[in-house]
Amino acid sequence: MSEILIRPLVTEKMTSIQDRQGKFGFVVKQSANKIEIKKAIEKTYGVNVIQINTIRYDGKLKHRYTKAGVVSGRSAGYKKAIVKLAAGETIDFYSNI
């Protein structure tokens, strides 16, 4: 189960969404579906998940100018899951620091 959750999203935007709406963000494995994500979060953090939204991001295009010419590529893509918990429940990402 732990290989499904890659890392939590801790950004300014995600922190404000946590405070206002009680939703938490995670970067998850590309092939994971909503049911697997829900089970992994409930098992790892001991909370009840009500709703999950998933978003797939393509990697950004990168260009590098070298002596041999222009080298084009793409950074790695990822999948993001936004999770809404039951009322009164929360996840503390900083408890293990």
mmCIF file as gemmi writes it, N, C-alpha and C atoms, coordinates in Angstrom:
data_model
loop_
_atom_site.group_PDB
_atom_site.id
_atom_site.type_symbol
_atom_site.label_atom_id
_atom_site.label_alt_id
_atom_site.label_comp_id
_atom_site.label_asym_id
_atom_site.label_entity_id
_atom_site.label_seq_id
_atom_site.pdbx_PDB_ins_code
_atom_site.Cartn_x
_atom_site.Cartn_y
_atom_site.Cartn_z
_atom_site.occupancy
_atom_site.B_iso_or_equiv
_atom_site.pdbx_formal_charge
_atom_site.auth_seq_id
_atom_site.auth_asym_id
_atom_site.pdbx_PDB_model_num
ATOM 1 N N . MET Axp A 1 ? 0.804 -1.201 0 1 0 ? 1 A 1
ATOM 2 C CA . MET Axp A 1 ? 0 0 0 1 0 ? 1 A 1
ATOM 3 C C . MET Axp A 1 ? 0.851 1.27 0 1 0 ? 1 A 1
ATOM 4 N N . SER Axp A 2 ? 1.977 1.258 0.705 1 0 ? 2 A 1
ATOM 5 C CA . SER Axp A 2 ? 2.77 2.484 0.82 1 0 ? 2 A 1
ATOM 6 C C . SER Axp A 2 ? 3.416 2.878 -0.502 1 0 ? 2 A 1
ATOM 7 N N . GLU Axp A 3 ? 3.549 1.949 -1.455 1 0 ? 3 A 1
ATOM 8 C CA . GLU Axp A 3 ? 4.133 2.312 -2.734 1 0 ? 3 A 1
ATOM 9 C C . GLU Axp A 3 ? 3.152 3.096 -3.607 1 0 ? 3 A 1
ATOM 10 N N . ILE Axp A 4 ? 1.894 3.148 -3.247 1 0 ? 4 A 1
ATOM 11 C CA . ILE Axp A 4 ? 0.91 3.932 -3.992 1 0 ? 4 A 1
ATOM 12 C C . ILE Axp A 4 ? 1.07 5.417 -3.672 1 0 ? 4 A 1
ATOM 13 N N . LEU Axp A 5 ? 1.262 5.761 -2.414 1 0 ? 5 A 1
ATOM 14 C CA . LEU Axp A 5 ? 1.462 7.149 -2.002 1 0 ? 5 A 1
ATOM 15 C C . LEU Axp A 5 ? 2.941 7.48 -2.115 1 0 ? 5 A 1
ATOM 16 N N . ILE Axp A 6 ? 3.281 8.422 -2.97 1 0 ? 6 A 1
ATOM 17 C CA . ILE Axp A 6 ? 4.68 8.794 -3.147 1 0 ? 6 A 1
ATOM 18 C C . ILE Axp A 6 ? 5.089 9.834 -2.116 1 0 ? 6 A 1
ATOM 19 N N . ARG Axp A 7 ? 4.319 10.933 -2.035 1 0 ? 7 A 1
ATOM 20 C CA . ARG Axp A 7 ? 4.614 11.963 -1.036 1 0 ? 7 A 1
ATOM 21 C C . ARG Axp A 7 ? 3.401 12.867 -0.878 1 0 ? 7 A 1
ATOM 22 N N . PRO Axp A 8 ? 3.264 13.52 0.273 1 0 ? 8 A 1
ATOM 23 C CA . PRO Axp A 8 ? 2.189 14.49 0.43 1 0 ? 8 A 1
ATOM 24 C C . PRO Axp A 8 ? 2.57 15.805 -0.254 1 0 ? 8 A 1
ATOM 25 N N . LEU Axp A 9 ? 1.575 16.56 -0.675 1 0 ? 9 A 1
ATOM 26 C CA . LEU Axp A 9 ? 1.803 17.878 -1.261 1 0 ? 9 A 1
ATOM 27 C C . LEU Axp A 9 ? 1.723 18.913 -0.153 1 0 ? 9 A 1
ATOM 28 N N . VAL Axp A 10 ? 2.827 19.579 0.1 1 0 ? 10 A 1
ATOM 29 C CA . VAL Axp A 10 ? 2.868 20.619 1.119 1 0 ? 10 A 1
ATOM 30 C C . VAL Axp A 10 ? 3.34 21.892 0.423 1 0 ? 10 A 1
ATOM 31 N N . THR Axp A 11 ? 2.389 22.652 -0.08 1 0 ? 11 A 1
ATOM 32 C CA . THR Axp A 11 ? 2.66 23.926 -0.736 1 0 ? 11 A 1
ATOM 33 C C . THR Axp A 11 ? 1.765 24.986 -0.111 1 0 ? 11 A 1
ATOM 34 N N . GLU Axp A 12 ? 1.998 26.238 -0.47 1 0 ? 12 A 1
ATOM 35 C CA . GLU Axp A 12 ? 1.162 27.312 0.066 1 0 ? 12 A 1
ATOM 36 C C . GLU Axp A 12 ? -0.288 27.14 -0.374 1 0 ? 12 A 1
ATOM 37 N N . LYS Axp A 13 ? -0.49 26.816 -1.629 1 0 ? 13 A 1
ATOM 38 C CA . LYS Axp A 13 ? -1.848 26.659 -2.143 1 0 ? 13 A 1
ATOM 39 C C . LYS Axp A 13 ? -2.547 25.479 -1.468 1 0 ? 13 A 1
ATOM 40 N N . MET Axp A 14 ? -1.849 24.349 -1.332 1 0 ? 14 A 1
ATOM 41 C CA . MET Axp A 14 ? -2.465 23.172 -0.717 1 0 ? 14 A 1
ATOM 42 C C . MET Axp A 14 ? -2.74 23.41 0.762 1 0 ? 14 A 1
ATOM 43 N N . THR Axp A 15 ? -1.878 24.165 1.448 1 0 ? 15 A 1
ATOM 44 C CA . THR Axp A 15 ? -2.098 24.479 2.859 1 0 ? 15 A 1
ATOM 45 C C . THR Axp A 15 ? -3.342 25.343 3.034 1 0 ? 15 A 1
ATOM 46 N N . SER Axp A 16 ? -3.559 26.298 2.135 1 0 ? 16 A 1
ATOM 47 C CA . SER Axp A 16 ? -4.762 27.125 2.249 1 0 ? 16 A 1
ATOM 48 C C . SER Axp A 16 ? -6.024 26.312 1.953 1 0 ? 16 A 1
ATOM 49 N N . ILE Axp A 17 ? -5.942 25.357 1.021 1 0 ? 17 A 1
ATOM 50 C CA . ILE Axp A 17 ? -7.076 24.478 0.74 1 0 ? 17 A 1
ATOM 51 C C . ILE Axp A 17 ? -7.367 23.58 1.943 1 0 ? 17 A 1
ATOM 52 N N . GLN Axp A 18 ? -6.314 23.109 2.62 1 0 ? 18 A 1
ATOM 53 C CA . GLN Axp A 18 ? -6.493 22.302 3.83 1 0 ? 18 A 1
ATOM 54 C C . GLN Axp A 18 ? -7.239 23.097 4.893 1 0 ? 18 A 1
ATOM 55 N N . ASP Axp A 19 ? -6.855 24.344 5.083 1 0 ? 19 A 1
ATOM 56 C CA . ASP Axp A 19 ? -7.475 25.17 6.117 1 0 ? 19 A 1
ATOM 57 C C . ASP Axp A 19 ? -8.929 25.504 5.788 1 0 ? 19 A 1
ATOM 58 N N . ARG Axp A 20 ? -9.207 25.835 4.516 1 0 ? 20 A 1
ATOM 59 C CA . ARG Axp A 20 ? -10.545 26.277 4.141 1 0 ? 20 A 1
ATOM 60 C C . ARG Axp A 20 ? -11.51 25.122 3.902 1 0 ? 20 A 1
ATOM 61 N N . GLN Axp A 21 ? -11.055 24.053 3.218 1 0 ? 21 A 1
ATOM 62 C CA . GLN Axp A 21 ? -11.963 23.006 2.767 1 0 ? 21 A 1
ATOM 63 C C . GLN Axp A 21 ? -11.722 21.647 3.41 1 0 ? 21 A 1
ATOM 64 N N . GLY Axp A 22 ? -10.643 21.477 4.141 1 0 ? 22 A 1
ATOM 65 C CA . GLY Axp A 22 ? -10.357 20.196 4.763 1 0 ? 22 A 1
ATOM 66 C C . GLY Axp A 22 ? -9.919 19.128 3.776 1 0 ? 22 A 1
ATOM 67 N N . LYS Axp A 23 ? -9.266 19.543 2.672 1 0 ? 23 A 1
ATOM 68 C CA . LYS Axp A 23 ? -8.781 18.608 1.659 1 0 ? 23 A 1
ATOM 69 C C . LYS Axp A 23 ? -7.265 18.528 1.721 1 0 ? 23 A 1
ATOM 70 N N . PHE Axp A 24 ? -6.739 17.355 1.417 1 0 ? 24 A 1
ATOM 71 C CA . PHE Axp A 24 ? -5.304 17.119 1.48 1 0 ? 24 A 1
ATOM 72 C C . PHE Axp A 24 ? -4.828 16.589 0.141 1 0 ? 24 A 1
ATOM 73 N N . GLY Axp A 25 ? -3.597 16.957 -0.246 1 0 ? 25 A 1
ATOM 74 C CA . GLY Axp A 25 ? -3.068 16.559 -1.538 1 0 ? 25 A 1
ATOM 75 C C . GLY Axp A 25 ? -1.917 15.579 -1.408 1 0 ? 25 A 1
ATOM 76 N N . PHE Axp A 26 ? -1.849 14.644 -2.355 1 0 ? 26 A 1
ATOM 77 C CA . PHE Axp A 26 ? -0.782 13.648 -2.402 1 0 ? 26 A 1
ATOM 78 C C . PHE Axp A 26 ? -0.339 13.451 -3.839 1 0 ? 26 A 1
ATOM 79 N N . VAL Axp A 27 ? 0.951 13.196 -4.035 1 0 ? 27 A 1
ATOM 80 C CA . VAL Axp A 27 ? 1.441 12.705 -5.317 1 0 ? 27 A 1
ATOM 81 C C . VAL Axp A 27 ? 1.381 11.194 -5.221 1 0 ? 27 A 1
ATOM 82 N N . VAL Axp A 28 ? 0.732 10.559 -6.192 1 0 ? 28 A 1
ATOM 83 C CA . VAL Axp A 28 ? 0.501 9.118 -6.145 1 0 ? 28 A 1
ATOM 84 C C . VAL Axp A 28 ? 1.079 8.447 -7.387 1 0 ? 28 A 1
ATOM 85 N N . LYS Axp A 29 ? 1.124 7.142 -7.347 1 0 ? 29 A 1
ATOM 86 C CA . LYS Axp A 29 ? 1.606 6.342 -8.471 1 0 ? 29 A 1
ATOM 87 C C . LYS Axp A 29 ? 0.686 6.548 -9.678 1 0 ? 29 A 1
ATOM 88 N N . GLN Axp A 30 ? 1.271 6.635 -10.872 1 0 ? 30 A 1
ATOM 89 C CA . GLN Axp A 30 ? 0.5 6.927 -12.087 1 0 ? 30 A 1
ATOM 90 C C . GLN Axp A 30 ? -0.594 5.9 -12.349 1 0 ? 30 A 1
ATOM 91 N N . SER Axp A 31 ? -0.336 4.647 -12.036 1 0 ? 31 A 1
ATOM 92 C CA . SER Axp A 31 ? -1.291 3.587 -12.361 1 0 ? 31 A 1
ATOM 93 C C . SER Axp A 31 ? -2.334 3.347 -11.268 1 0 ? 31 A 1
ATOM 94 N N . ALA Axp A 32 ? -2.272 4.098 -10.154 1 0 ? 32 A 1
ATOM 95 C CA . ALA Axp A 32 ? -3.202 3.881 -9.044 1 0 ? 32 A 1
ATOM 96 C C . ALA Axp A 32 ? -4.575 4.451 -9.373 1 0 ? 32 A 1
ATOM 97 N N . ASN Axp A 33 ? -5.625 3.706 -8.998 1 0 ? 33 A 1
ATOM 98 C CA . ASN Axp A 33 ? -6.981 4.216 -9.181 1 0 ? 33 A 1
ATOM 99 C C . ASN Axp A 33 ? -7.499 4.768 -7.85 1 0 ? 33 A 1
ATOM 100 N N . LYS Axp A 34 ? -8.712 5.326 -7.87 1 0 ? 34 A 1
ATOM 101 C CA . LYS Axp A 34 ? -9.248 5.988 -6.68 1 0 ? 34 A 1
ATOM 102 C C . LYS Axp A 34 ? -9.469 5.031 -5.519 1 0 ? 34 A 1
ATOM 103 N N . ILE Axp A 35 ? -9.864 3.811 -5.811 1 0 ? 35 A 1
ATOM 104 C CA . ILE Axp A 35 ? -10.111 2.824 -4.75 1 0 ? 35 A 1
ATOM 105 C C . ILE Axp A 35 ? -8.801 2.466 -4.048 1 0 ? 35 A 1
ATOM 106 N N . GLU Axp A 36 ? -7.737 2.247 -4.815 1 0 ? 36 A 1
ATOM 107 C CA . GLU Axp A 36 ? -6.429 1.931 -4.223 1 0 ? 36 A 1
ATOM 108 C C . GLU Axp A 36 ? -5.9 3.102 -3.415 1 0 ? 36 A 1
ATOM 109 N N . ILE Axp A 37 ? -6.08 4.319 -3.907 1 0 ? 37 A 1
ATOM 110 C CA . ILE Axp A 37 ? -5.623 5.506 -3.194 1 0 ? 37 A 1
ATOM 111 C C . ILE Axp A 37 ? -6.377 5.647 -1.87 1 0 ? 37 A 1
ATOM 112 N N . LYS Axp A 38 ? -7.682 5.436 -1.898 1 0 ? 38 A 1
ATOM 113 C CA . LYS Axp A 38 ? -8.493 5.537 -0.682 1 0 ? 38 A 1
ATOM 114 C C . LYS Axp A 38 ? -8.04 4.531 0.361 1 0 ? 38 A 1
ATOM 115 N N . LYS Axp A 39 ? -7.83 3.278 -0.044 1 0 ? 39 A 1
ATOM 116 C CA . LYS Axp A 39 ? -7.382 2.254 0.904 1 0 ? 39 A 1
ATOM 117 C C . LYS Axp A 39 ? -6.017 2.586 1.484 1 0 ? 39 A 1
ATOM 118 N N . ALA Axp A 40 ? -5.106 3.084 0.652 1 0 ? 40 A 1
ATOM 119 C CA . ALA Axp A 40 ? -3.758 3.408 1.119 1 0 ? 40 A 1
ATOM 120 C C . ALA Axp A 40 ? -3.781 4.548 2.129 1 0 ? 40 A 1
ATOM 121 N N . ILE Axp A 41 ? -4.571 5.573 1.886 1 0 ? 41 A 1
ATOM 122 C CA . ILE Axp A 41 ? -4.641 6.712 2.802 1 0 ? 41 A 1
ATOM 123 C C . ILE Axp A 41 ? -5.306 6.316 4.114 1 0 ? 41 A 1
ATOM 124 N N . GLU Axp A 42 ? -6.389 5.547 4.032 1 0 ? 42 A 1
ATOM 125 C CA . GLU Axp A 42 ? -7.069 5.123 5.26 1 0 ? 42 A 1
ATOM 126 C C . GLU Axp A 42 ? -6.18 4.216 6.097 1 0 ? 42 A 1
ATOM 127 N N . LYS Axp A 43 ? -5.4 3.347 5.454 1 0 ? 43 A 1
ATOM 128 C CA . LYS Axp A 43 ? -4.514 2.454 6.197 1 0 ? 43 A 1
ATOM 129 C C . LYS Axp A 43 ? -3.326 3.209 6.784 1 0 ? 43 A 1
ATOM 130 N N . THR Axp A 44 ? -2.737 4.12 6.019 1 0 ? 44 A 1
ATOM 131 C CA . THR Axp A 44 ? -1.542 4.827 6.466 1 0 ? 44 A 1
ATOM 132 C C . THR Axp A 44 ? -1.827 5.842 7.563 1 0 ? 44 A 1
ATOM 133 N N . TYR Axp A 45 ? -2.901 6.632 7.4 1 0 ? 45 A 1
ATOM 134 C CA . TYR Axp A 45 ? -3.162 7.734 8.323 1 0 ? 45 A 1
ATOM 135 C C . TYR Axp A 45 ? -4.316 7.473 9.278 1 0 ? 45 A 1
ATOM 136 N N . GLY Axp A 46 ? -5.079 6.405 9.117 1 0 ? 46 A 1
ATOM 137 C CA . GLY Axp A 46 ? -6.167 6.076 10.035 1 0 ? 46 A 1
ATOM 138 C C . GLY Axp A 46 ? -7.307 7.078 10.004 1 0 ? 46 A 1
ATOM 139 N N . VAL Axp A 47 ? -7.694 7.529 8.82 1 0 ? 47 A 1
ATOM 140 C CA . VAL Axp A 47 ? -8.784 8.488 8.66 1 0 ? 47 A 1
ATOM 141 C C . VAL Axp A 47 ? -9.837 7.918 7.708 1 0 ? 47 A 1
ATOM 142 N N . ASN Axp A 48 ? -11.011 8.556 7.656 1 0 ? 48 A 1
ATOM 143 C CA . ASN Axp A 48 ? -12.065 8.152 6.734 1 0 ? 48 A 1
ATOM 144 C C . ASN Axp A 48 ? -12.091 9.11 5.549 1 0 ? 48 A 1
ATOM 145 N N . VAL Axp A 49 ? -11.935 8.565 4.348 1 0 ? 49 A 1
ATOM 146 C CA . VAL Axp A 49 ? -11.921 9.363 3.129 1 0 ? 49 A 1
ATOM 147 C C . VAL Axp A 49 ? -13.33 9.408 2.551 1 0 ? 49 A 1
ATOM 148 N N . ILE Axp A 50 ? -13.808 10.621 2.244 1 0 ? 50 A 1
ATOM 149 C CA . ILE Axp A 50 ? -15.142 10.795 1.675 1 0 ? 50 A 1
ATOM 150 C C . ILE Axp A 50 ? -15.078 10.915 0.151 1 0 ? 50 A 1
ATOM 151 N N . GLN Axp A 51 ? -14.139 11.698 -0.347 1 0 ? 51 A 1
ATOM 152 C CA . GLN Axp A 51 ? -14.092 12.009 -1.772 1 0 ? 51 A 1
ATOM 153 C C . GLN Axp A 51 ? -12.649 12.091 -2.236 1 0 ? 51 A 1
ATOM 154 N N . ILE Axp A 52 ? -12.398 11.649 -3.496 1 0 ? 52 A 1
ATOM 155 C CA . ILE Axp A 52 ? -11.066 11.724 -4.091 1 0 ? 52 A 1
ATOM 156 C C . ILE Axp A 52 ? -11.199 12.291 -5.504 1 0 ? 52 A 1
ATOM 157 N N . ASN Axp A 53 ? -10.382 13.294 -5.806 1 0 ? 53 A 1
ATOM 158 C CA . ASN Axp A 53 ? -10.243 13.814 -7.161 1 0 ? 53 A 1
ATOM 159 C C . ASN Axp A 53 ? -8.807 13.549 -7.607 1 0 ? 53 A 1
ATOM 160 N N . THR Axp A 54 ? -8.634 13.054 -8.818 1 0 ? 54 A 1
ATOM 161 C CA . THR Axp A 54 ? -7.293 12.796 -9.327 1 0 ? 54 A 1
ATOM 162 C C . THR Axp A 54 ? -7.028 13.65 -10.56 1 0 ? 54 A 1
ATOM 163 N N . ILE Axp A 55 ? -5.76 14.053 -10.708 1 0 ? 55 A 1
ATOM 164 C CA . ILE Axp A 55 ? -5.332 14.881 -11.824 1 0 ? 55 A 1
ATOM 165 C C . ILE Axp A 55 ? -4.02 14.306 -12.343 1 0 ? 55 A 1
ATOM 166 N N . ARG Axp A 56 ? -3.914 14.154 -13.657 1 0 ? 56 A 1
ATOM 167 C CA . ARG Axp A 56 ? -2.668 13.702 -14.27 1 0 ? 56 A 1
ATOM 168 C C . ARG Axp A 56 ? -1.98 14.897 -14.916 1 0 ? 56 A 1
ATOM 169 N N . TYR Axp A 57 ? -0.686 15.053 -14.623 1 0 ? 57 A 1
ATOM 170 C CA . TYR Axp A 57 ? 0.105 16.13 -15.184 1 0 ? 57 A 1
ATOM 171 C C . TYR Axp A 57 ? 1.172 15.558 -16.103 1 0 ? 57 A 1
ATOM 172 N N . ASP Axp A 58 ? 1.284 16.127 -17.3 1 0 ? 58 A 1
ATOM 173 C CA . ASP Axp A 58 ? 2.404 15.795 -18.172 1 0 ? 58 A 1
ATOM 174 C C . ASP Axp A 58 ? 3.632 16.532 -17.671 1 0 ? 58 A 1
ATOM 175 N N . GLY Axp A 59 ? 4.799 15.993 -18.006 1 0 ? 59 A 1
ATOM 176 C CA . GLY Axp A 59 ? 6.03 16.676 -17.648 1 0 ? 59 A 1
ATOM 177 C C . GLY Axp A 59 ? 6.217 17.923 -18.489 1 0 ? 59 A 1
ATOM 178 N N . LYS Axp A 60 ? 6.956 18.872 -17.967 1 0 ? 60 A 1
ATOM 179 C CA . LYS Axp A 60 ? 7.194 20.114 -18.691 1 0 ? 60 A 1
ATOM 180 C C . LYS Axp A 60 ? 8.224 19.9 -19.792 1 0 ? 60 A 1
ATOM 181 N N . LEU Axp A 61 ? 8.052 20.618 -20.88 1 0 ? 61 A 1
ATOM 182 C CA . LEU Axp A 61 ? 9.025 20.566 -21.969 1 0 ? 61 A 1
ATOM 183 C C . LEU Axp A 61 ? 10.277 21.314 -21.556 1 0 ? 61 A 1
ATOM 184 N N . LYS Axp A 62 ? 11.431 20.725 -21.849 1 0 ? 62 A 1
ATOM 185 C CA . LYS Axp A 62 ? 12.717 21.339 -21.522 1 0 ? 62 A 1
ATOM 186 C C . LYS Axp A 62 ? 13.551 21.428 -22.798 1 0 ? 62 A 1
ATOM 187 N N . HIS Axp A 63 ? 14.228 22.541 -22.98 1 0 ? 63 A 1
ATOM 188 C CA . HIS Axp A 63 ? 15.13 22.726 -24.108 1 0 ? 63 A 1
ATOM 189 C C . HIS Axp A 63 ? 16.475 23.156 -23.562 1 0 ? 63 A 1
ATOM 190 N N . ARG Axp A 64 ? 17.529 22.6 -24.137 1 0 ? 64 A 1
ATOM 191 C CA . ARG Axp A 64 ? 18.877 22.947 -23.709 1 0 ? 64 A 1
ATOM 192 C C . ARG Axp A 64 ? 19.696 23.195 -24.962 1 0 ? 64 A 1
ATOM 193 N N . TYR Axp A 65 ? 20.414 24.288 -24.975 1 0 ? 65 A 1
ATOM 194 C CA . TYR Axp A 65 ? 21.238 24.644 -26.126 1 0 ? 65 A 1
ATOM 195 C C . TYR Axp A 65 ? 22.663 24.174 -25.859 1 0 ? 65 A 1
ATOM 196 N N . THR Axp A 66 ? 23.156 23.248 -26.684 1 0 ? 66 A 1
ATOM 197 C CA . THR Axp A 66 ? 24.491 22.69 -26.515 1 0 ? 66 A 1
ATOM 198 C C . THR Axp A 66 ? 25.313 22.932 -27.775 1 0 ? 66 A 1
ATOM 199 N N . LYS Axp A 67 ? 26.566 22.528 -27.717 1 0 ? 67 A 1
ATOM 200 C CA . LYS Axp A 67 ? 27.449 22.67 -28.866 1 0 ? 67 A 1
ATOM 201 C C . LYS Axp A 67 ? 26.962 21.816 -30.034 1 0 ? 67 A 1
ATOM 202 N N . ALA Axp A 68 ? 26.316 20.704 -29.747 1 0 ? 68 A 1
ATOM 203 C CA . ALA Axp A 68 ? 25.809 19.813 -30.783 1 0 ? 68 A 1
ATOM 204 C C . ALA Axp A 68 ? 24.452 20.259 -31.326 1 0 ? 68 A 1
ATOM 205 N N . GLY Axp A 69 ? 23.853 21.283 -30.748 1 0 ? 69 A 1
ATOM 206 C CA . GLY Axp A 69 ? 22.556 21.765 -31.202 1 0 ? 69 A 1
ATOM 207 C C . GLY Axp A 69 ? 21.561 21.821 -30.051 1 0 ? 69 A 1
ATOM 208 N N . VAL Axp A 70 ? 20.313 21.95 -30.399 1 0 ? 70 A 1
ATOM 209 C CA . VAL Axp A 70 ? 19.254 22.043 -29.39 1 0 ? 70 A 1
ATOM 210 C C . VAL Axp A 70 ? 18.834 20.628 -28.983 1 0 ? 70 A 1
ATOM 211 N N . VAL Axp A 71 ? 18.847 20.388 -27.673 1 0 ? 71 A 1
ATOM 212 C CA . VAL Axp A 71 ? 18.404 19.105 -27.132 1 0 ? 71 A 1
ATOM 213 C C . VAL Axp A 71 ? 17.051 19.345 -26.46 1 0 ? 71 A 1
ATOM 214 N N . SER Axp A 72 ? 16.028 18.652 -26.925 1 0 ? 72 A 1
ATOM 215 C CA . SER Axp A 72 ? 14.693 18.807 -26.363 1 0 ? 72 A 1
ATOM 216 C C . SER Axp A 72 ? 14.318 17.555 -25.585 1 0 ? 72 A 1
ATOM 217 N N . GLY Axp A 73 ? 13.562 17.745 -24.533 1 0 ? 73 A 1
ATOM 218 C CA . GLY Axp A 73 ? 13.115 16.61 -23.723 1 0 ? 73 A 1
ATOM 219 C C . GLY Axp A 73 ? 11.936 17.008 -22.878 1 0 ? 73 A 1
ATOM 220 N N . ARG Axp A 74 ? 11.605 16.157 -21.944 1 0 ? 74 A 1
ATOM 221 C CA . ARG Axp A 74 ? 10.454 16.375 -21.094 1 0 ? 74 A 1
ATOM 222 C C . ARG Axp A 74 ? 10.776 15.848 -19.702 1 0 ? 74 A 1
ATOM 223 N N . SER Axp A 75 ? 10.399 16.61 -18.677 1 0 ? 75 A 1
ATOM 224 C CA . SER Axp A 75 ? 10.566 16.126 -17.317 1 0 ? 75 A 1
ATOM 225 C C . SER Axp A 75 ? 9.483 15.086 -17.031 1 0 ? 75 A 1
ATOM 226 N N . ALA Axp A 76 ? 9.638 14.375 -15.949 1 0 ? 76 A 1
ATOM 227 C CA . ALA Axp A 76 ? 8.717 13.285 -15.626 1 0 ? 76 A 1
ATOM 228 C C . ALA Axp A 76 ? 7.333 13.821 -15.249 1 0 ? 76 A 1
ATOM 229 N N . GLY Axp A 77 ? 6.288 13.147 -15.705 1 0 ? 77 A 1
ATOM 230 C CA . GLY Axp A 77 ? 4.925 13.492 -15.339 1 0 ? 77 A 1
ATOM 231 C C . GLY Axp A 77 ? 4.564 12.847 -14.011 1 0 ? 77 A 1
ATOM 232 N N . TYR Axp A 78 ? 3.436 13.26 -13.447 1 0 ? 78 A 1
ATOM 233 C CA . TYR Axp A 78 ? 2.996 12.689 -12.175 1 0 ? 78 A 1
ATOM 234 C C . TYR Axp A 78 ? 1.487 12.749 -12.073 1 0 ? 78 A 1
ATOM 235 N N . LYS Axp A 79 ? 0.953 12.069 -11.061 1 0 ? 79 A 1
ATOM 236 C CA . LYS Axp A 79 ? -0.476 12.053 -10.797 1 0 ? 79 A 1
ATOM 237 C C . LYS Axp A 79 ? -0.702 12.606 -9.395 1 0 ? 79 A 1
ATOM 238 N N . LYS Axp A 80 ? -1.679 13.476 -9.27 1 0 ? 80 A 1
ATOM 239 C CA . LYS Axp A 80 ? -1.977 14.119 -7.999 1 0 ? 80 A 1
ATOM 240 C C . LYS Axp A 80 ? -3.376 13.71 -7.552 1 0 ? 80 A 1
ATOM 241 N N . ALA Axp A 81 ? -3.531 13.45 -6.26 1 0 ? 81 A 1
ATOM 242 C CA . ALA Axp A 81 ? -4.836 13.108 -5.685 1 0 ? 81 A 1
ATOM 243 C C . ALA Axp A 81 ? -5.185 14.14 -4.619 1 0 ? 81 A 1
ATOM 244 N N . ILE Axp A 82 ? -6.385 14.724 -4.732 1 0 ? 82 A 1
ATOM 245 C CA . ILE Axp A 82 ? -6.909 15.644 -3.727 1 0 ? 82 A 1
ATOM 246 C C . ILE Axp A 82 ? -7.977 14.878 -2.949 1 0 ? 82 A 1
ATOM 247 N N . VAL Axp A 83 ? -7.784 14.755 -1.638 1 0 ? 83 A 1
ATOM 248 C CA . VAL Axp A 83 ? -8.599 13.882 -0.797 1 0 ? 83 A 1
ATOM 249 C C . VAL Axp A 83 ? -9.376 14.713 0.208 1 0 ? 83 A 1
ATOM 250 N N . LYS Axp A 84 ? -10.688 14.473 0.292 1 0 ? 84 A 1
ATOM 251 C CA . LYS Axp A 84 ? -11.523 15.121 1.307 1 0 ? 84 A 1
ATOM 252 C C . LYS Axp A 84 ? -11.809 14.114 2.403 1 0 ? 84 A 1
ATOM 253 N N . LEU Axp A 85 ? -11.578 14.533 3.638 1 0 ? 85 A 1
ATOM 254 C CA . LEU Axp A 85 ? -11.771 13.655 4.798 1 0 ? 85 A 1
ATOM 255 C C . LEU Axp A 85 ? -13.117 13.937 5.454 1 0 ? 85 A 1
ATOM 256 N N . ALA Axp A 86 ? -13.517 13.016 6.315 1 0 ? 86 A 1
ATOM 257 C CA . ALA Axp A 86 ? -14.751 13.187 7.082 1 0 ? 86 A 1
ATOM 258 C C . ALA Axp A 86 ? -14.608 14.391 8.006 1 0 ? 86 A 1
ATOM 259 N N . ALA Axp A 87 ? -15.735 14.957 8.389 1 0 ? 87 A 1
ATOM 260 C CA . ALA Axp A 87 ? -15.741 16.154 9.236 1 0 ? 87 A 1
ATOM 261 C C . ALA Axp A 87 ? -15.014 15.889 10.548 1 0 ? 87 A 1
ATOM 262 N N . GLY Axp A 88 ? -14.153 16.822 10.936 1 0 ? 88 A 1
ATOM 263 C CA . GLY Axp A 88 ? -13.43 16.709 12.2 1 0 ? 88 A 1
ATOM 264 C C . GLY Axp A 88 ? -12.136 15.92 12.129 1 0 ? 88 A 1
ATOM 265 N N . GLU Axp A 89 ? -11.85 15.277 11.01 1 0 ? 89 A 1
ATOM 266 C CA . GLU Axp A 89 ? -10.609 14.511 10.879 1 0 ? 89 A 1
ATOM 267 C C . GLU Axp A 89 ? -9.565 15.339 10.157 1 0 ? 89 A 1
ATOM 268 N N . THR Axp A 90 ? -8.304 15.083 10.496 1 0 ? 90 A 1
ATOM 269 C CA . THR Axp A 90 ? -7.201 15.802 9.887 1 0 ? 90 A 1
ATOM 270 C C . THR Axp A 90 ? -5.978 14.898 9.817 1 0 ? 90 A 1
ATOM 271 N N . ILE Axp A 91 ? -5.031 15.272 8.973 1 0 ? 91 A 1
ATOM 272 C CA . ILE Axp A 91 ? -3.757 14.557 8.846 1 0 ? 91 A 1
ATOM 273 C C . ILE Axp A 91 ? -2.668 15.524 9.225 1 0 ? 91 A 1
ATOM 274 N N . ASP Axp A 92 ? -1.78 15.105 10.132 1 0 ? 92 A 1
ATOM 275 C CA . ASP Axp A 92 ? -0.646 15.938 10.544 1 0 ? 92 A 1
ATOM 276 C C . ASP Axp A 92 ? 0.606 15.408 9.874 1 0 ? 92 A 1
ATOM 277 N N . PHE Axp A 93 ? 1.072 16.115 8.836 1 0 ? 93 A 1
ATOM 278 C CA . PHE Axp A 93 ? 2.26 15.693 8.107 1 0 ? 93 A 1
ATOM 279 C C . PHE Axp A 93 ? 3.546 15.935 8.894 1 0 ? 93 A 1
ATOM 280 N N . TYR Axp A 94 ? 3.508 16.806 9.876 1 0 ? 94 A 1
ATOM 281 C CA . TYR Axp A 94 ? 4.714 17.216 10.594 1 0 ? 94 A 1
ATOM 282 C C . TYR Axp A 94 ? 4.934 16.475 11.902 1 0 ? 94 A 1
ATOM 283 N N . SER Axp A 95 ? 4.139 15.486 12.221 1 0 ? 95 A 1
ATOM 284 C CA . SER Axp A 95 ? 4.255 14.798 13.504 1 0 ? 95 A 1
ATOM 285 C C . SER Axp A 95 ? 5.491 13.906 13.598 1 0 ? 95 A 1
ATOM 286 N N . ASN Axp A 96 ? 6.005 13.43 12.461 1 0 ? 96 A 1
ATOM 287 C CA . ASN Axp A 96 ? 7.148 12.512 12.477 1 0 ? 96 A 1
ATOM 288 C C . ASN Axp A 96 ? 8.491 13.219 12.325 1 0 ? 96 A 1
ATOM 289 N N . ILE Axp A 97 ? 8.495 14.546 12.306 1 0 ? 97 A 1
ATOM 290 C CA . ILE Axp A 97 ? 9.753 15.286 12.105 1 0 ? 97 A 1
ATOM 291 C C . ILE Axp A 97 ? 10.495 15.405 13.411 1 0 ? 97 A 1
